[in-house]
Amino acid sequence: MLIHPRSKNRPYHLGLFPLETLRTDDSVAAREAARSPLAAAPGPAARGPLGRAADHYRELFAKFADGSVAPQQAPVPNDLSRRAIDIKGAAYFLDASQVGICEIPRNAWLSGAGPPAHRTAAVILVERPRLPEPDNLAREWVEPAADTIADMRAAEIAVCIAGHIRAMGFSARAHFAGVTALDTDRLAVLAGLAVRDGDDRLRNPFLDRGFAIAAVSTDYALAADRPLHRDALRAKGLAYWWGVDGAQSGRERNRQNKRATHLSRFPMEQVKRIDRPTTLILDDEVPQVPKRAAFFQRALHDDLGAKAKAERTRFAFKTPLSFSLLQVIRALVPFQNGEVAPAANAERWLDPEANARALKSLSYALGSELTGICEIPRYAWFSHKEDGSELKPYHRTAVVMLIDQGYDTMEGASGDDWISGSQSMRAYLRGAVIAGIMAELLRSLGYSARSQTNADSDVLHIPLIMWAGLGELSRIGELVLNPFVGPRFKSVVLTTDFPLAADKPIDFGLQAFCSGCLKCARECPCDAIPFGDKVMFNGYEMWKPDVERCTRYRLTNARGSACGRCMKTCPLNKVVDADGAVLTRIASWCGVNAMWLKPIMIPIATFLDDWLGNGKRNPIKRWWLDLELVDGVAVTPKATNERDIDPARKVDSASQKMAYYHASMMPPPNDPSPHVVDRKAAMAAKDLLETPDEARARKTAGGRKPAHYVPTPPIGARAKAERVTSPYD
């Protein structure tokens, strides 16, 4: 508890709540078997504009409730308990509140559902969200929609788990509100997640706000849990308050419930606010870039060669779980934008401060970890879409949300093994759902709004994260760090013309910290993070990574799925809540509230981080099975990255060969033909770089911006032949 979080030795598949400590009662199964089967009933009607938006997404998930099964079964363990760990872990990974497994009795199938095809069910509970305060404008949105939001989230988790099982070659179907052939209440009792009270309602020992239930029925055999004894409802004793067995303590849960709903569970209000990001940004020198210039996009166009192009279609989604997540992510893209309803009650939404408070509360009710708001600078918009057509800015304001990729799962991983891609996909899906529902709500109120997701975004997220006050640019380069979750997140953005008050950027001393810490660069498996000082690149002051090298590694990693090793090994990748390590909480508080201590703290902190072994894999947190999809079939991978940290590795900035692809080296925005990267020229481009001090001096003297900041590549031959216009003509 002093140097490690209380949960360090708690297996991940047990979840946040100490269900394993509760008294069980096997006689419950006999009582449930004597109950009559239920008839199918329609799902509850959605209430209010938010309820209708959430229900729309539940209906989108319903399309994935069932589906085709992989032609061959995966080489899964014969041990049913190990299989159950994988399924429970995946559900908790997707933020289920509680998970249990049971055998499906015949009377659990609804009348008219036909003969039972599956014998086992994974049962998922999702707690209803907190209600915003009565004076918060979001109260009228969330209160009538709380049940629908929980139903939607349970449906999302269930369809992803069902897709995961089907990708392993076993039959599986998701069941949830409005789309079920099972009595999910009965399954929740049998799976040890609920107890029937006197009037036959379900109660859970820990979920006081109520919950939604979903289930996944399957022919994939799993070890079953036992039903709860009625005494389990008296579980909130001293052990629960303290955090028995490393479970989330009642103290931490109460702390979170006492915070205002427009605040995240992290004390961002304590962080110093400033007028501009701590990174020097020369606003008039930052070029707008086309989507065609992004290196993952370039890989699709064969700019990085045949191998990178082939792997681009599967690199982060070549495992059963990540593939399942990807299918749902893609299905949401058509609904990121939509028709705007005629404005109604516009006078209710005139206060930008009240509106900002309401949207933040809504974002947290839907599952965001951290939310900020900013105006969108010119350079944060892409200049051209994927098809080369010009993109003109259409909204003024961005709501920026961060989704935690999961500390415990990252603790069990190397950062570039077979769960890495799923960590990204899980966060991208959650962000797409949150921003999509929020955008749909705002459009129903008469305000234009669009979600900007990893699958389809018209804006660059990095500058918006900084301007929205959610982090500072780090040594990792094109990655922002937050003072409480470090780099362990993915972002999603909602752009809108809804009146909103903007937040200010933050300063928690990260520039000094990253200057004195080289751990991410030392541990990078492809040497893409610089050991040296910051430079000016395309108008930004940054530690510029070798993006080509990073992209190639993430695409072609043969021992895992993508890569997040820099996130895994960063000293700021920590738990800082009430259940976290005391030393970590003290260091975090000092880092935010006593920045004058930074010169003393940084060398001590970086030394202690290695000495304590932070960044090593914790095998207790490993829940997933290593499987790779090859031609649609899950197989055992040929190899797996099993890295731990290497404090003895020497770093030498002078010997590091980095490539710098300035804006002038970008491919034309409207030319789909290959533009093979010229790495030799990109390495020579190092000589064109300014230091931040040189850039400041030049600006003070009124000097012109460097020519290499301006994108000037010629238009491609194919685009010329098709007479596509380009600003480069």
Summary of the structure (lengths in Angstrom):
residues: 729
radius of gyration: 25.7
end to end distance: 63.0
largest distance: 86.5
contacts: 2568
relative contact order: 0.13
helix: 41%
strand: 13%
